[in-house]
Amino acid sequence: MKNKLYTLIAMLFSLAFNVHAQIYESPRMAEAKFNHKSMAILPVYVTEKDNSSDAKKQGMKGVVQEDETEGYNLQRSFYNYFITRKPKKVNWTVEIQGYEETNQKLKNAGIAYADIINTPKDKLAEILGVDAIFLCDIKKLRTISDGAAVALDIFVGYGGYTGNIDIQTTIYEGSSGEMMWQYKRKLPTSYWGRSDYLVDNIMKATVNKFPYKEKTKKK
């Protein structure tokens, strides 16, 4: 029994502190970033899977059903972050379309939230009238209930790991639908972790690595 517990604790520590990040950039990105003049940020596609004991007892009712609302909120957060938290001494080389305009054009074209992820990106770009599409896909996995996390925290002095979140931000070229850039990251979650802190972490990392940028000229 003790060996199983130690194994579980070791696994939790490994998952919580081993943060993976991967970046892909098309060989054409260096040229494309100066040819692309406009970009739209799509509503963030959020999906959740709850494998905790609480969810198993409660069935589907235990799974959060507010993914769409969160997706639109995160879209707005991304837009505001790009505008207000741009790194110093750099300029974006693309104009970012307002998220309200983006959503209205999607609505007018009959593109529902659930359909965005599977709609060809060149079609979306044509609908939105932009040169590039920015899409963030977030997958949440909950493995331990808050109660179990608290008990584990008290027992081993660990910070209450409850699961993980996979973030994938991708930029597609509008004319071809080709993937031009992608940033993937896995982060641990905990019962005490603030959602705004997690969002800030995602936004900051994405904006800092955003490919459409150039250094400002010295005066």
C-alpha positions as CSV (number, residue, x, y, z in Angstrom):
1,M,0.0,0.0,0.0
2,K,2.8,2.4,0.9
3,N,4.6,1.6,-2.4
4,K,1.5,2.5,-4.3
5,L,1.1,5.7,-2.4
6,Y,4.7,6.7,-3.0
7,T,4.3,5.9,-6.7
8,L,1.2,8.1,-6.9
9,I,3.0,11.0,-5.1
10,A,6.0,10.7,-7.4
11,M,3.7,10.7,-10.5
12,L,1.9,13.8,-9.3
13,F,5.2,15.7,-8.7
14,S,6.4,14.7,-12.1
15,L,3.2,15.8,-13.8
16,A,3.0,19.1,-11.9
17,F,6.5,20.3,-12.4
18,N,7.4,18.9,-15.8
19,V,5.9,21.6,-18.0
20,H,6.2,20.8,-21.7
21,A,6.3,23.4,-24.4
22,Q,6.7,22.9,-28.2
23,I,6.9,25.5,-31.0
24,Y,6.5,24.9,-34.7
25,E,7.2,27.5,-37.3
26,S,6.7,27.1,-41.0
27,P,9.8,27.8,-43.2
28,R,7.5,30.4,-44.9
29,M,6.7,32.3,-41.7
30,A,9.6,34.8,-42.0
31,E,8.2,36.0,-45.4
32,A,4.6,35.5,-44.6
33,K,4.6,37.7,-41.5
34,F,5.3,40.7,-43.7
35,N,2.8,39.7,-46.4
36,H,-0.1,39.1,-43.9
37,K,-1.7,42.4,-43.0
38,S,-4.6,41.3,-40.9
39,M,-5.5,38.5,-38.4
40,A,-8.6,37.4,-36.6
41,I,-8.7,35.7,-33.2
42,L,-11.3,33.0,-33.2
43,P,-13.3,32.0,-30.0
44,V,-11.1,29.6,-28.0
45,Y,-12.2,26.0,-28.4
46,V,-12.5,24.6,-24.8
47,T,-13.3,21.0,-24.0
48,E,-13.2,19.4,-20.5
49,K,-13.0,15.8,-19.3
50,D,-13.6,15.0,-15.6
51,N,-12.3,11.7,-14.5
52,S,-12.4,12.5,-10.7
53,S,-14.4,10.4,-8.3
54,D,-17.0,13.2,-7.8
55,A,-17.7,13.3,-11.6
56,K,-18.1,9.5,-11.7
57,K,-20.7,9.7,-8.9
58,Q,-22.6,12.6,-10.4
59,G,-22.4,11.4,-14.0
60,M,-22.6,14.0,-16.8
61,K,-24.0,16.6,-14.4
62,G,-20.6,16.7,-12.7
63,V,-18.9,17.9,-15.9
64,V,-18.8,21.7,-16.4
65,Q,-21.1,22.7,-19.3
66,E,-19.9,26.3,-19.8
67,D,-17.2,25.7,-22.4
68,E,-18.7,28.0,-25.0
69,T,-19.0,30.9,-22.6
70,E,-15.5,30.4,-21.5
71,G,-14.3,30.2,-25.1
72,Y,-15.7,33.6,-25.9
73,N,-14.3,35.1,-22.7
74,L,-10.9,33.7,-23.5
75,Q,-11.1,35.1,-27.1
76,R,-11.8,38.6,-25.6
77,S,-8.9,38.1,-23.1
78,F,-6.5,37.1,-26.0
79,Y,-7.5,40.2,-28.0
80,N,-7.1,42.6,-25.0
81,Y,-3.8,41.0,-24.1
82,F,-2.4,41.4,-27.6
83,I,-3.5,45.1,-27.5
84,T,-2.5,46.0,-24.0
85,R,0.4,43.7,-23.1
86,K,2.5,43.9,-26.2
87,P,6.2,43.4,-25.3
88,K,8.2,46.6,-25.2
89,K,10.3,47.7,-28.2
90,V,8.3,45.6,-30.7
91,N,5.5,46.2,-33.1
92,W,3.0,43.7,-34.5
93,T,3.2,43.4,-38.2
94,V,-0.5,42.5,-38.6
95,E,-3.6,44.4,-37.6
96,I,-5.8,42.3,-35.3
97,Q,-9.5,42.4,-36.1
98,G,-11.8,43.3,-33.3
99,Y,-13.3,40.2,-31.6
100,E,-16.8,41.6,-31.8
101,E,-16.5,42.1,-35.6
102,T,-15.1,38.5,-35.9
103,N,-18.0,37.0,-34.0
104,Q,-20.6,39.0,-35.9
105,K,-19.2,37.9,-39.2
106,L,-19.2,34.2,-38.0
107,K,-22.8,34.6,-36.9
108,N,-23.9,36.1,-40.2
109,A,-22.2,33.2,-42.0
110,G,-24.1,30.7,-39.8
111,I,-20.9,29.3,-38.3
112,A,-21.7,28.1,-34.7
113,Y,-19.2,27.9,-31.9
114,A,-19.0,24.1,-32.1
115,D,-18.4,24.2,-35.8
116,I,-15.4,26.6,-35.8
117,I,-12.7,24.0,-35.0
118,N,-13.6,21.8,-38.0
119,T,-14.3,24.5,-40.5
120,P,-11.6,24.9,-43.2
121,K,-9.4,27.8,-42.1
122,D,-9.2,29.3,-45.6
123,K,-13.1,29.4,-45.6
124,L,-13.0,31.2,-42.2
125,A,-10.4,33.7,-43.4
126,E,-12.6,34.4,-46.5
127,I,-15.6,35.0,-44.3
128,L,-13.7,37.2,-41.9
129,G,-11.8,39.1,-44.6
130,V,-8.3,38.5,-43.1
131,D,-5.0,37.1,-44.1
132,A,-4.4,34.9,-41.1
133,I,-6.4,33.0,-38.5
134,F,-5.5,32.6,-34.8
135,L,-7.0,29.6,-33.0
136,C,-6.5,28.4,-29.5
137,D,-7.6,24.9,-28.5
138,I,-7.7,24.1,-24.8
139,K,-8.3,20.6,-23.4
140,K,-8.8,20.3,-19.6
141,L,-8.4,17.0,-17.8
142,R,-9.4,16.6,-14.2
143,T,-8.2,13.5,-12.5
144,I,-8.6,14.2,-8.8
145,S,-11.5,15.9,-6.9
146,D,-10.9,18.9,-4.7
147,G,-11.5,16.8,-1.6
148,A,-8.9,14.3,-2.6
149,A,-6.4,17.0,-3.5
150,V,-6.8,18.7,-0.2
151,A,-6.3,15.4,1.7
152,L,-3.2,14.7,-0.3
153,D,-2.0,18.2,0.3
154,I,-2.4,17.8,4.1
155,F,-0.9,14.3,4.1
156,V,2.3,14.9,2.0
157,G,2.5,18.7,2.1
158,Y,1.9,19.0,-1.7
159,G,0.1,21.7,-3.5
160,G,-3.2,20.0,-4.4
161,Y,-2.7,18.8,-8.0
162,T,-6.1,18.1,-9.6
163,G,-5.3,17.5,-13.3
164,N,-3.7,19.3,-16.3
165,I,-4.5,21.6,-19.1
166,D,-3.2,21.3,-22.7
167,I,-3.0,24.5,-24.6
168,Q,-2.5,24.7,-28.4
169,T,-2.4,28.0,-30.2
170,T,-2.1,27.9,-33.9
171,I,-1.9,30.5,-36.7
172,Y,-3.2,29.5,-40.2
173,E,-2.6,31.3,-43.4
174,G,-5.9,32.6,-44.8
175,S,-5.3,32.0,-48.5
176,S,-4.1,28.4,-48.2
177,G,-5.4,27.3,-44.8
178,E,-1.8,26.1,-44.1
179,M,-0.6,26.0,-40.5
180,M,2.1,28.6,-40.2
181,W,2.9,28.6,-36.5
182,Q,2.0,26.6,-33.4
183,Y,2.7,26.8,-29.7
184,K,1.8,23.9,-27.5
185,R,2.1,23.7,-23.7
186,K,0.9,21.5,-20.8
187,L,0.3,23.0,-17.4
188,P,-0.8,21.4,-14.1
189,T,-3.9,22.6,-12.3
190,S,-4.7,22.6,-8.6
191,Y,-7.6,23.2,-6.3
192,W,-6.1,26.4,-5.0
193,G,-5.0,27.7,-8.4
194,R,-6.7,30.9,-9.6
195,S,-8.1,30.7,-13.1
196,D,-7.0,34.3,-13.8
197,Y,-3.4,33.3,-13.0
198,L,-3.6,30.4,-15.4
199,V,-5.1,32.6,-18.2
200,D,-2.4,35.2,-17.6
201,N,0.3,32.5,-17.9
202,I,-1.2,31.3,-21.2
203,M,-1.6,34.8,-22.6
204,K,1.9,36.0,-21.6
205,A,3.7,32.9,-23.1
206,T,1.7,33.1,-26.3
207,V,2.2,36.9,-26.8
208,N,5.9,36.7,-26.1
209,K,6.4,34.0,-28.7
210,F,4.0,35.6,-31.3
211,P,5.7,35.5,-34.7
212,Y,4.2,38.6,-36.2
213,K,6.5,41.1,-34.6
214,E,9.4,43.4,-35.5
215,K,11.6,45.5,-33.3
216,T,10.9,49.2,-33.1
217,K,13.5,51.5,-34.7
218,K,15.6,53.6,-32.4
219,K,15.0,57.3,-32.6
